[in-house]
Amino acid sequence: MFRGKKYQDAAKQIDRAAQYEPTEGFGLICKTASAKFDETVELHVKLGVDSRHADQQVRGAIVLPNGTGKTARVLVFAKGDKADAARAAGADYVGEMDLVEKIQKENWFDFDVVIASPDMMGVVGRLGRVLGPKGLMPSPKAGTVTPDVAKAVQESKAGKVEYRLDKTNIIHCPIGKVSFGPEKLTENFNALMGAIVKAKPAAAKGTYIKSCVAASTMGPGVKMATAKV
């Protein structure tokens, strides 16, 4: 795979075999980030579980202490008082069947988070095929199916992230921007890793956290030490 000169120069500063303490690792990521935009820093955590088994699923959500550096566009399926509360809390789009039709007919996806009140899940269920593959389907585990839609909107706007296993048993999750600096990124890292450790399934055997790599959008991966997590 071809890598540009900036990437190669950055990679030379990172010891591929070493596991870095978070503050040092994020310091390297911030130092080597060379894009002209504020790169997102993402965490990739490989777990010693088998996502094919229902009792070994790892999924949840957490509000990062320093947010993500991005304001989420929030769509809410609600009606009546709950719809009014969602609008007051800062939701970008609020509706019912009208939004379902817009997504179905116009292939419209100008949003990052979908929240629904429980009584709307019959309507939202029609979108399972399109929202599911994009990781946008509301779920009680992620706190996006809830009677308190206003609180869910506020949390999403404050920097709530959802973490979940992919088919290869890896969690991919943004934890901030390069402009945050090492300290804030470390705080977000510790919060997310703490949540993942708490979510360890009882059925998981052996080593739970197999590896943890952080990387900026355009930069090389840096292995993080997780012994203290």
Residue pairs with C-beta under 8 A, 6 or more apart in sequence:
3 11
6 34
6 218
7 218
7 219
7 220
9 32
9 34
10 32
10 33
10 34
10 219
10 220
11 220
13 28
13 31
13 32
14 28
14 32
14 220
14 222
16 223
18 223
19 223
19 224
19 225
19 226
20 28
20 222
20 223
20 224
20 225
21 225
22 182
22 185
22 186
22 189
22 190
22 224
22 225
23 182
23 183
23 186
24 182
25 214
25 222
25 223
25 224
25 225
26 41
26 181
26 182
26 185
26 186
26 189
26 214
26 222
27 182
28 222
29 41
29 178
29 185
29 214
29 215
29 216
29 219
29 222
30 178
30 181
30 182
30 185
32 216
32 219
32 220
33 39
33 178
33 216
33 218
33 219
34 218
34 219
35 216
35 217
35 218
37 217
38 69
38 177
38 178
38 179
39 177
39 178
39 216
39 217
39 218
39 219
40 68
40 69
40 70
40 174
40 176
40 177
40 178
40 216
40 217
41 174
41 175
41 176
41 177
41 178
41 180
41 185
41 214
41 215
41 216
42 172
42 173
42 174
42 175
42 214
42 215
42 216
42 217
43 171
43 172
43 173
43 174
43 175
43 189
43 192
43 193
43 212
43 213
43 214
43 224
44 170
44 171
44 172
44 212
44 213
44 214
44 215
44 221
45 170
45 171
45 173
45 193
45 196
45 209
45 211
45 212
46 168
46 169
46 170
46 209
46 210
46 211
46 212
47 58
47 165
47 169
47 170
47 171
47 196
47 204
47 208
47 209
47 210
48 169
48 204
48 205
48 206
48 207
48 208
48 209
48 210
49 56
49 57
49 58
49 165
49 169
49 201
49 203
49 204
49 208
50 56
50 169
51 57
51 58
51 165
51 166
51 167
51 169
53 203
55 201
55 202
55 203
56 201
56 203
56 204
57 164
57 165
57 201
58 163
58 164
58 165
58 171
58 196
58 199
58 200
58 201
59 139
59 141
59 142
59 162
59 163
59 164
59 165
59 199
60 141
60 142
60 162
60 163
60 164
60 195
60 199
61 141
61 142
61 143
61 144
61 160
61 161
61 162
61 163
62 160
62 161
62 163
62 191
62 192
62 195
63 155
63 158
63 159
63 160
64 159
64 160
64 161
64 175
64 176
64 188
64 191
64 192
65 184
65 187
65 188
65 191
66 159
66 176
66 180
66 184
66 185
66 187
66 188
67 158
67 159
67 176
68 159
68 161
68 174
68 175
68 176
68 177
69 176
69 177
69 179
69 180
70 112
70 174
70 177
71 157
72 112
72 113
72 156
72 157
72 160
73 92
73 93
73 110
73 111
73 112
73 113
74 90
74 91
74 92
74 93
74 111
74 112
74 113
74 114
74 115
74 153
74 156
74 157
75 91
75 92
75 93
75 94
75 99
75 111
75 113
75 114
75 115
76 83
76 86
76 91
76 93
76 94
76 95
76 114
76 115
76 116
76 149
76 153
77 95
77 96
77 99
77 100
77 114
77 115
77 116
77 117
77 120
77 123
77 124
77 138
78 85
78 86
78 94
78 96
78 115
78 116
78 117
78 120
78 149
79 96
79 117
79 119
79 120
82 117
82 147
82 149
82 150
83 94
83 95
85 149
85 150
86 94
86 115
86 149
86 150
86 153
87 94
88 150
89 149
89 150
89 151
89 153
89 154
89 157
90 153
90 154
90 157
91 115
91 149
91 153
92 111
93 99
93 111
96 120
96 123
97 123
100 123
100 124
100 126
100 127
102 108
103 109
103 127
103 130
103 131
104 126
104 127
104 130
109 134
109 136
111 136
112 156
113 136
113 144
113 156
113 160
114 124
114 131
114 136
114 137
114 138
114 144
115 138
115 144
115 145
115 146
115 149
115 152
115 153
115 156
116 124
116 138
116 144
116 145
116 149
117 145
117 146
117 147
117 149
118 145
118 146
118 147
121 138
121 145
124 131
124 137
124 138
127 137
128 137
131 137
131 138
135 162
135 164
138 144
138 145
139 145
140 146
142 162
142 164
143 152
143 155
143 160
144 152
144 162
146 152
161 173
161 174
161 175
161 192
162 173
163 171
163 173
163 192
163 195
163 196
164 171
165 171
166 172
171 196
173 192
175 185
175 188
175 189
175 192
175 214
176 184
176 185
176 188
178 216
180 188
185 214
189 214
189 224
190 229
193 209
193 212
193 226
193 229
194 229
196 209
197 208
197 209
197 229
200 208
209 226
209 229
211 223
212 223
212 224
212 226
213 221
213 222
213 223
213 224
214 221
214 222
214 224
215 221
215 222
